[in-house]
Amino acid sequence: MEVILGKSAGFCYGVKRAVDGAKHELKRVKGKTIYCLGEIVHNKQVIKDLEKKGLVFIEDIKDAKGETIIRAHGIRKEIYKLAKDVKLNLKDFTCPNVLRIHKIAEEHAKRGYYIFLCGSKNHPENIGTLSYCGENVAVIETEDDVPSAIELLKRSSIKKLLVILQTTYSVERFKKIEELIKEHIPENIKLVIKNTICRATELRQKETEEIAKKVDYMIIIGGANSSNTKKLYEIGKANCKNCVCIETARELDLDSINKNEKVGIMAGASTPEELIEEVVNILK
């Protein structure tokens, strides 16, 4: 059996920065409680490991009683003010790529742009980004949402449109949405498109497609609640008839895998190296 492991598999820069930062803070305070607003990354194994080390995960900033970590996905704009009002010490590990989107959104909202945000309405990254977009914003999850978004734009009478994207959005889906927007918006609208999908996401999605096309069996490793992992699975499944998505090596069906000559492996941006190594070692 030949095993092909994606070079871009596993932690991206933003995730590594947040997880390493949390571990550093836990060591620094030596036993004192540190809080984290929301899951630091979308991976159960990473969460459990940090909980064992003493990190307390909360969903409301009001529950924080001391130093609080801001996760890689970022937070709503108003939470910074709430934390400042109660003099809460924040350790901000928001991914720099996400902070860049916040800045782009805020600047264009102040200049009177209507904003289309491509991504999941309920994803924590986008919940944060929306707080910087002002009132004139529409979320586009799929191609089906484009007509209603354009209708909202028309009703607003705003003549300037900004299009931005969740950092882990599907590259292929965005291409289709971009074409639809250009085709259907009024001619008098000034259109600004900022492709804010992070470079690591683009590389990972492209490599997943390339590997899936040349293997008999494709394995995607990542958290069940990880948006970028789900997109990798969609790509893998579209290009390899035998594609599975797992969180850990325990979920592997070795009887099915043994029938295949070439096996490909890709992992989401929140998947730690040890989980990837475990899968590789079992296959070997």
C-alpha positions in Angstrom: 0.0 0.0 0.0 1.2 3.5 -0.9 0.2 6.3 1.5 0.2 9.9 0.3 0.1 12.5 3.1 -0.8 16.0 2.1 2.0 18.5 2.8 -0.5 21.1 4.0 -2.3 18.7 6.4 -2.9 19.9 10.0 -2.5 23.1 12.0 -2.5 26.3 10.0 -0.5 29.4 11.3 -3.5 30.9 13.0 -4.5 27.7 14.9 -1.0 26.9 15.9 -0.5 30.5 17.2 -3.7 30.2 19.3 -3.0 26.8 20.7 0.7 27.5 21.5 -0.3 30.8 23.0 -2.8 29.1 25.3 -0.3 26.5 26.4 2.2 29.3 27.1 -0.2 31.2 29.2 -1.2 28.1 31.2 2.5 27.5 32.0 3.1 31.1 32.9 0.3 31.4 35.5 1.2 28.1 37.2 -2.1 26.7 38.3 -4.2 29.9 38.1 -7.4 29.7 36.2 -7.4 31.0 32.6 -10.6 31.3 30.6 -11.2 31.0 26.9 -14.2 32.5 25.2 -15.6 29.7 23.0 -13.7 26.7 21.7 -10.2 27.8 20.9 -10.3 25.7 17.7 -12.8 23.2 16.4 -11.2 20.0 17.5 -12.4 17.9 20.5 -9.0 16.4 21.2 -7.3 19.7 21.4 -10.1 21.1 23.7 -9.8 18.1 26.1 -6.0 18.4 26.3 -6.2 22.1 27.1 -9.0 21.5 29.7 -6.7 19.0 31.4 -4.0 21.6 31.5 -6.4 24.0 33.3 -8.1 26.1 30.6 -11.8 26.8 31.3 -14.0 27.3 28.3 -16.9 29.8 28.6 -19.6 31.0 26.1 -20.3 34.4 27.7 -17.7 37.0 28.5 -19.6 37.8 31.7 -18.6 34.4 33.1 -14.9 35.3 32.9 -13.3 35.9 36.3 -9.8 36.5 35.3 -7.4 36.4 32.3 -9.3 35.4 29.2 -8.1 34.1 25.8 -9.7 35.2 22.6 -9.7 32.2 20.2 -8.4 32.0 16.6 -11.9 32.7 15.2 -12.1 36.1 16.8 -15.0 37.8 18.6 -17.7 40.5 18.2 -16.5 44.1 18.3 -18.6 44.9 21.4 -17.0 42.2 23.5 -13.7 44.2 23.5 -15.6 47.1 25.1 -17.3 44.9 27.6 -14.0 43.4 28.7 -12.4 46.9 29.0 -15.3 48.2 31.1 -14.7 45.4 33.7 -11.0 45.7 33.3 -10.6 42.1 32.1 -7.2 41.1 30.9 -7.6 39.7 27.4 -5.0 37.6 25.5 -6.0 38.0 21.9 -5.1 35.1 19.7 -7.4 36.0 16.9 -5.9 34.8 13.6 -4.3 37.8 11.8 -6.2 36.9 8.6 -9.5 37.3 10.5 -8.4 40.6 11.9 -7.6 41.8 8.4 -11.1 41.0 7.3 -12.5 42.9 10.3 -10.4 45.9 9.2 -11.6 45.7 5.6 -15.2 45.4 6.6 -15.1 48.2 9.1 -13.3 50.6 6.7 -15.8 49.9 3.9 -18.8 50.1 6.1 -17.7 53.6 7.2 -17.4 54.6 3.5 -21.0 53.6 2.9 -20.6 50.2 1.2 -23.1 47.5 1.3 -21.3 44.2 2.3 -21.8 40.6 1.1 -20.1 38.2 3.5 -19.7 34.7 2.0 -19.7 32.1 4.7 -21.8 30.3 7.3 -24.2 32.5 9.3 -23.5 30.6 12.5 -19.8 30.2 12.2 -18.0 32.0 15.1 -15.6 33.7 12.7 -18.5 35.3 10.8 -20.4 36.2 13.9 -17.4 38.3 14.8 -17.0 39.7 11.3 -20.6 40.8 11.0 -20.2 43.1 14.0 -17.7 45.2 11.9 -20.0 45.3 8.8 -22.6 47.8 10.1 -26.3 47.4 9.2 -26.0 47.0 5.5 -24.8 43.4 5.2 -26.0 40.1 3.7 -24.6 36.7 4.4 -24.2 34.4 1.4 -23.8 30.7 2.4 -24.4 29.1 -1.0 -25.2 30.1 -4.6 -28.9 30.0 -3.7 -28.5 33.0 -1.4 -27.2 35.4 -4.1 -30.6 36.5 -5.5 -31.9 37.5 -2.1 -28.7 39.3 -1.2 -28.8 41.3 -4.5 -32.5 42.2 -3.8 -31.5 43.6 -0.4 -28.7 45.6 -2.1 -31.2 47.0 -4.6 -33.7 48.0 -1.8 -31.0 49.8 0.1 -30.3 52.2 -2.9 -26.6 51.9 -2.0 -24.4 52.1 -5.1 -21.2 50.5 -3.7 -20.7 46.8 -2.9 -18.0 45.0 -1.0 -17.7 41.2 -1.2 -15.6 39.4 1.5 -15.2 35.8 2.5 -14.8 33.6 5.5 -11.1 32.6 5.7 -12.0 28.9 5.2 -14.6 29.3 2.5 -14.7 27.0 -0.5 -12.6 28.3 -3.4 -14.7 26.6 -6.0 -18.0 27.8 -4.5 -16.7 31.3 -4.4 -15.9 31.2 -8.1 -19.5 30.4 -8.8 -20.9 33.0 -6.5 -18.6 35.7 -7.9 -19.9 35.0 -11.4 -23.5 35.2 -10.2 -22.9 38.5 -8.4 -21.1 40.1 -11.5 -23.9 38.8 -13.7 -26.9 40.0 -11.7 -26.0 43.2 -9.9 -27.1 46.5 -11.5 -24.6 48.1 -13.8 -24.4 51.3 -11.8 -23.0 49.5 -8.7 -19.3 50.0 -7.9 -18.1 46.4 -7.1 -15.1 45.7 -4.8 -14.2 42.0 -4.3 -11.7 41.1 -1.6 -10.8 37.4 -1.8 -10.1 36.9 2.0 -9.9 33.1 1.9 -6.5 32.5 3.6 -3.7 31.2 1.5 -3.4 28.1 3.7 -7.0 27.2 3.0 -6.5 27.6 -0.8 -3.4 25.4 -0.8 -5.1 22.7 1.4 -8.2 22.6 -0.8 -6.1 22.4 -4.0 -3.8 19.7 -2.6 -6.8 17.7 -1.4 -8.3 17.7 -4.9 -4.9 16.7 -6.4 -4.4 13.8 -4.0 -8.0 12.5 -4.2 -7.8 12.2 -8.0 -4.9 9.8 -7.9 -5.7 7.5 -4.9 -8.2 4.6 -4.4 -9.1 5.7 -0.9 -9.1 9.2 0.7 -9.1 9.9 4.4 -9.9 13.4 5.8 -9.0 13.9 9.4 -10.6 16.7 11.5 -13.2 17.7 14.0 -16.9 17.0 13.2 -17.7 20.7 13.9 -14.8 22.0 11.8 -16.0 24.1 8.8 -12.7 23.8 6.8 -12.6 20.0 7.4 -16.1 19.6 6.0 -15.0 21.5 2.9 -12.0 19.1 2.5 -14.3 16.2 2.8 -16.6 17.6 0.1 -13.6 18.0 -2.2 -12.3 14.6 -1.4 -15.6 12.9 -2.0 -16.1 14.7 -5.3 -12.8 13.4 -6.6 -12.5 9.9 -5.0 -15.4 7.5 -4.7 -14.0 6.0 -1.5 -13.6 9.0 0.8 -14.2 9.1 4.6 -14.0 11.8 7.2 -12.7 10.8 10.7 -11.8 12.5 14.0 -9.3 9.9 15.2 -7.7 6.7 13.9 -10.1 4.6 16.0 -12.8 5.3 13.3 -10.8 3.7 10.5 -12.3 0.7 8.7 -9.0 -1.2 8.1 -10.8 -4.0 6.2 -12.0 -1.5 3.6 -8.6 0.3 3.4 -6.6 -2.9 2.9 -8.3 -3.5 -0.4 -6.8 -0.3 -1.9 -3.4 0.3 -3.4 -3.1 4.0 -2.9 -4.4 5.8 0.2 -4.5 9.6 0.5 -4.6 11.6 3.7 -5.5 15.2 4.4 -6.3 16.9 7.7 -8.1 20.1 8.6 -6.5 23.3 9.9 -7.5 22.4 13.5 -6.1 18.8 13.5 -3.1 18.3 15.7 0.0 16.5 14.3 -0.2 13.6 16.7 -3.7 12.6 15.3 -2.3 12.6 11.8 0.8 10.6 12.8 -1.5 8.0 14.5 -3.4 7.4 11.3 -0.2 7.3 9.1 1.4 4.8 11.5 -1.6 2.5 11.5 -1.7 2.4 7.7 2.0 1.7 7.5 
